[in-house]
Amino acid sequence: MRQHLTESKLSVLNRSRKDQPMTLLSTNASNTKIAKSQKGTSYRIASLSMMPDRQICAGSKMADCFDLCLKSAGRGVMKNVAASRQSKTDWWHSDQRGFVDTLLKEMRRFRSTCHKQDLTAAFRLNTISDIDWTRHVDIDGEFSDCFFYDYTKIASRLKNRQPNYRLIFSYSKAEAYQRQVAAALKTAAPLAVVFRGHVPTGRWFLGREIVDGDASDLDNAKALNKVVGLKLKGSTAARAAASPFIVEPEMAVI
């Protein structure tokens, strides 16, 4: 087949392969929250950070949270980090099969390394995306000895029945999103709420007790029937912005 390709097509093909990121997973805990989450535990976490768009984070339109997305928080402001995330997203859109094949290889290597270190491999494959990975990864089969967790804005994903995959629902008070919120509240899934200024722990919001969600995502994933309170982060402008994604602490009740 290769001999029938024109020189121009070969050039495009080789360039696209060259542009593909060599590594998809981050396994060095460069993400502050992941470093905090795994510290002092028997878990080691690998994460996948892609640049979100309306396709791989479909719920962001209804939730009206795209502009204040965590994509611009922390290391996300660095050009090389943003470029790496974008290249992964581009690869996903252009060659999903190749992307998934590479991801699975990296996941298997990471799990093997964790076993040698007498640790449990944990995966957060949606650091700032919202892909249904149950369609691409045999989570409770091949990877049944690993732990998975993610945040999601798609309430139907909370029906997941895989015992080693925990989902946390992301709240927004956007009007178009309220059917999703109502559906999520019918489940025991943790509800992540972003508060401006501080997290009013010990108070209640939407009938659920608020707990500190900034300490550990591993704990957050297991905080059933709780509101996981997250302090609003990002630039000064982002912290001062008005958005249905942000809740004022005064809205919590005793």
HELIX and SHEET records of a PDB file:
HELIX    1   1 ARG A    2  HIS A    4  5                                   3    
HELIX    2   2 GLU A    7  ASP A   19  1                                  13    
HELIX    3   3 THR A   32  GLN A   38  1                                   7    
HELIX    4   4 SER A   60  ALA A   63  1                                   4    
HELIX    5   5 LEU A   70  SER A   72  5                                   3    
HELIX    6   6 GLY A   74  VAL A   77  5                                   4    
HELIX    7   7 LYS A   79  SER A   94  1                                  16    
HELIX    8   8 GLN A   96  LYS A  116  1                                  21    
HELIX    9   9 TRP A  133  ARG A  135  5                                   3    
HELIX   10  10 ALA A  155  LYS A  159  5                                   5    
HELIX   11  11 GLU A  175  TYR A  177  5                                   3    
HELIX   12  12 GLN A  178  LEU A  185  1                                   8    
HELIX   13  13 ASP A  217  ASN A  220  1                                   4    
HELIX   14  14 THR A  236  ALA A  240  1                                   5    
HELIX   15  15 PRO A  249  MET A  251  5                                   3    
SHEET    1   A 9 LEU A  25  SER A  26  0                                        
SHEET    2   A 9 TYR A  43  LEU A  48 -1                                        
SHEET    3   A 9 THR A 120  ARG A 124  1                                        
SHEET    4   A 9 PHE A 147  THR A 152  1                                        
SHEET    5   A 9 TYR A 165  SER A 170  1                                        
SHEET    6   A 9 LEU A 191  PHE A 195  1                                        
SHEET    7   A 9 VAL A 227  LYS A 231  1                                        
SHEET    8   A 9 ARG A 208  ASP A 212  1                                        
SHEET    9   A 9 TRP A 204  PHE A 205 -1                                        
SHEET    1   B 7 LEU A  25  SER A  26  0                                        
SHEET    2   B 7 TYR A  43  LEU A  48 -1                                        
SHEET    3   B 7 THR A 120  ARG A 124  1                                        
SHEET    4   B 7 PHE A 147  THR A 152  1                                        
SHEET    5   B 7 TYR A 165  SER A 170  1                                        
SHEET    6   B 7 LEU A 191  PHE A 195  1                                        
SHEET    7   B 7 ILE A 246  VAL A 247  1                                        
END                                                                             
